[in-house]
Amino acid sequence: MQPNMQGMMMPGAGAYPQAGVQAQAGGHSQVLGYFGRALSLEFSAGQHYLAQASLAKYRGEMNFAENFVTLANEEFQHANLITDRMVSYGALPAGSVLSPATPATSIAEALRTCEARELALIQLYGEAVRFSQNVGAMDDFALFSRLLEEEQSQLIRVNAWLEEYYQSLTTAHVPTRAFV
């Protein structure tokens, strides 16, 4: 058989290298399920942040545009870590379903949409941490814990940027003179 023959089936789990992975009975497929959902959320967030960066550039808000690009790159790094872990199980991503990027007409609106995406990732990683710990999948527990911590850190940054934005609005509109 030739590798790119029409109608050829892609090899399933087990066809790829399994470097030192100890399969957990019953937990293996559920852990892979968490990884699959995480990939979809990470790629969706990355796509969304790049869209927000472009919108911010269009509005001339370059500092926020750079921040959004940084967030996107972090999410794509998370996707890389997840993919590496999936390959160590002998699996490849089956195909991510991405949520569409949502338009925002202001930085405040954009940051609120980013906040929602971070919260979804935090919720998923919280569940995955508990599950992997319960089934004794300690390598997965370590990865999910790391990702959870990084997403929480990102949420803190997004909220700080939002607070900074609101403060800039109040200081920009403070009148310098008062009427008597």
Stockholm file with secondary structure:
# STOCKHOLM 1.0

chainA/1-180         MQPNMQGMMMPGAGAYPQAGVQAQAGGHSQVLGYFGRALSLEFSAGQHYLAQASLAKYRGEMNFAENFVTLANEEFQHANLITDRMVSYGALPAGSVLSPATPATSIAEALRTCEARELALIQLYGEAVRFSQNVGAMDDFALFSRLLEEEQSQLIRVNAWLEEYYQSLTTAHVPTRAFV
#=GR chainA/1-180 SS CCTTCTTCCCCCTTSSCCCSCCCCTTTHHHHHHHHHHHHHHHHHHHHHHHHHHHHHHHTTCHHHHHHHHHHHHHHHHHHHHHHHHHHHTTCCCCCCCCCCCCCCSSHHHHHHHHHHHHHHHHHHHHHHHHHHHHTTCHHHHHHHHHHHHHHHHHHHHHHHHHHHHHHHHHHHTCCSSCCC
#=GC SS_cons         CCTTCTTCCCCCTTSSCCCSCCCCTTTHHHHHHHHHHHHHHHHHHHHHHHHHHHHHHHTTCHHHHHHHHHHHHHHHHHHHHHHHHHHHTTCCCCCCCCCCCCCCSSHHHHHHHHHHHHHHHHHHHHHHHHHHHHTTCHHHHHHHHHHHHHHHHHHHHHHHHHHHHHHHHHHHTCCSSCCC
//
